[in-house]
Amino acid sequence: MVGREEYGLSPAGVLVSTDDGVVEFHRRLPTRVGRTSFVYDAAGRVVQTVTKRLGKKPLVHQFFYATGQQPVGFCSSDVPGVGYRYVYDGVGRRVAKEVVDTATGQVVCRQVCAHTGNQLAAVVTTVDTGDPGRVGCGLVWSVDPATGEVIGQITVAAGGGAAGRATAHRAGRCGDGVTGDGGYLEARCGQGPAGGGSQVLGVAGTAGRAGHPEGAMASGWSQARVDARFYALVADVAGAPQEIIDPATGQVEGRVTQSLYGKRTWCGGVSSPLLFAGQYEDAESGWVYNRFRYYQPVVGSYNAQDPLGLAPRVASGQGYVDHAAHWVDVLGLKCHRLASMSLRMLEFQRKTDQLCKSGLTEGTRTLMSTLIWTKPATRCSTLE
């Protein structure tokens, strides 16, 4: 978060103004903020957004639903003839995103998702008629087993080695995401990784699998022989990545400028589609997949209502968390105040920063860290 932001809340805790302007309501549904207006169906689900633009036609996004709260389709006025289809499994987890040629009905691109329980673990491109070389490109996220916190992002390039990096980079021709090395690219259907220098993993590319079965001795290989690259994610208290670091060089490869409610812009060659804890951003719509509902950062609310769900909110059936700086909603159903670990981290940083001004030594800092972290705590897996 950079600079000064101002927000207004009603006595009931409903967001009523942002830096974009006053949030207008019809009954309890937000209908306009800034230049963007929202249209709802009879079930209170957002079916259309219209954003006025200077010197251009308004940007119109349309969303389509079946019987639930999650959209099954999307189209944009900026991309005529192309539709997006979202596929879910029997328990409501999104398992695929497809790009469809609306004239022929052909699936021109498909991205499939893997989950660990309710947590998104990986995405991979399985179909791309425009660039078949992108098939196999994907992203995998590393999770701290003790806390449930996402700590790393692995980009996987189809084909491995230099060929894989070239294939991943070509994906930028179709995308509207970040196109530099290592970025995630919304190449007509979703995220595909592009190359970039990073740590060599024990994952064999196609060039190495024949010589060393099961990735044996892969730790000594050069990056040119492997098809996966690991980046460390540095997140804020709410789980949103703020910096992406190449652990092999220590260089910050990607950095984000983000508002309190999640509007953001990535800078650098690497980016991540993850937003707050439990969320995955769709670059085609700007909405954020949040397991049971979709989050809209522009207005700080969900796409559909859940007035009597796990934690009923009488004031707003589709509002986001009460305190966006340090509360999360990993399922899109119930907001949680983060457990004490993250808050102790902030307090530790504040106190050590103060002491550093008085000449705090590294040994003293290490001792303080040991004392503060002696009591076990978790970040998102144990929520108060």
Summary of the structure (lengths in Angstrom):
residues: 384
radius of gyration: 21.8
end to end distance: 24.5
largest distance: 69.6
contacts: 1242
relative contact order: 0.11
helix: 15%
strand: 39%
